[in-house]
C-alpha cells in the first residue's frame, strides 16, 4: 500500500521534520502522520479551494526553512557542566 501525501492546516504549534509549524500553516504529510495529528486535534483537512498553488507552496517552504531555528549542539557534559566520573 502506498503512503500518499495529504495537505492539512495546523491548528496548534508543533515540530515536524525539524521545523516549527504554526497554526494556519499548510503542510503535506503522509496519511499515517495526518491521521495521528487529526486524531489529536493538531491539524484539520484542507479543502481543494484552500490548498495553495505550487508557487505558494514553494514560497511557504522557503519561508519555513529560512525561519527554522538551528539545532542545539549535542554535548556529553552533565547539566552542571562537569563530567561524571568514569566518562572519558
C-alpha positions as CSV (number, residue, x, y, z in Angstrom):
1,X,0.0,0.0,0.0
2,X,1.5,3.4,-1.0
3,X,1.6,6.1,1.7
4,X,0.2,9.0,-0.3
5,X,0.5,12.6,0.9
6,X,-2.3,14.8,2.3
7,X,-2.4,18.6,2.8
8,X,-3.5,19.7,6.2
9,X,-3.8,23.0,8.1
10,X,-2.2,23.2,11.5
11,X,-4.5,24.2,14.4
12,X,-1.7,24.4,17.0
13,X,2.1,24.6,17.0
14,X,4.3,21.5,16.9
15,X,7.6,20.4,15.4
16,X,7.7,18.5,12.2
17,X,10.8,17.5,10.3
18,X,13.0,19.7,12.5
19,X,10.9,22.9,11.9
20,X,8.3,24.6,14.0
21,X,4.9,24.5,12.4
22,X,2.5,27.3,13.5
23,X,-1.3,27.5,13.5
24,X,-2.6,28.3,10.0
25,X,0.4,26.8,8.2
26,X,-0.5,24.2,5.5
27,X,1.8,21.2,5.4
28,X,1.9,18.0,3.4
29,X,2.0,14.8,5.5
30,X,1.8,11.1,4.9
31,X,-1.7,9.6,5.5
32,X,-0.4,7.9,8.7
33,X,1.1,11.2,10.1
34,X,-2.0,13.1,9.2
35,X,-4.3,10.5,10.8
36,X,-2.3,10.7,14.0
37,X,-2.4,14.5,14.1
38,X,-6.1,14.7,13.1
39,X,-6.9,12.3,16.0
40,X,-5.0,14.5,18.4
41,X,-6.7,17.7,17.1
42,X,-3.4,19.3,15.9
43,X,-4.4,19.6,12.2
44,X,-7.5,19.8,10.0
45,X,-8.0,18.7,6.4
46,X,-7.6,21.3,3.7
47,X,-10.3,21.8,1.1
48,X,-9.2,21.9,-2.5
49,X,-10.2,25.6,-2.6
50,X,-8.0,26.3,0.4
51,X,-4.9,24.4,-0.9
52,X,-2.1,26.7,-2.1
53,X,-1.0,26.5,-5.6
54,X,2.5,25.2,-6.5
55,X,4.2,28.7,-6.3
56,X,2.6,29.4,-2.9
57,X,3.8,26.0,-1.6
58,X,7.4,26.7,-2.8
59,X,7.4,30.1,-1.2
60,X,6.0,28.7,2.1
61,X,8.7,26.0,2.1
62,X,11.4,28.6,1.6
63,X,9.9,30.7,4.5
64,X,9.8,27.7,6.8
65,X,13.4,26.8,6.0
66,X,14.6,30.5,6.5
67,X,12.9,30.9,9.8
68,X,13.8,27.5,11.3
69,X,15.9,27.7,14.4
70,X,19.3,25.9,14.2
71,X,19.5,22.7,16.2
72,X,21.3,22.9,19.6
73,X,24.7,21.2,19.6
74,X,24.9,17.9,21.4
75,X,27.1,17.8,24.5
76,X,28.4,14.9,26.6
77,X,28.6,17.0,29.8
78,X,26.0,16.8,32.5
79,X,23.8,19.8,33.4
80,X,26.3,21.1,36.0
81,X,28.9,21.3,33.2
82,X,31.2,18.7,34.9
83,X,31.8,15.3,33.5
84,X,30.8,12.3,35.6
85,X,33.5,10.0,37.0
86,X,34.3,7.2,34.6
87,X,33.2,9.0,31.4
88,X,36.1,9.9,29.1
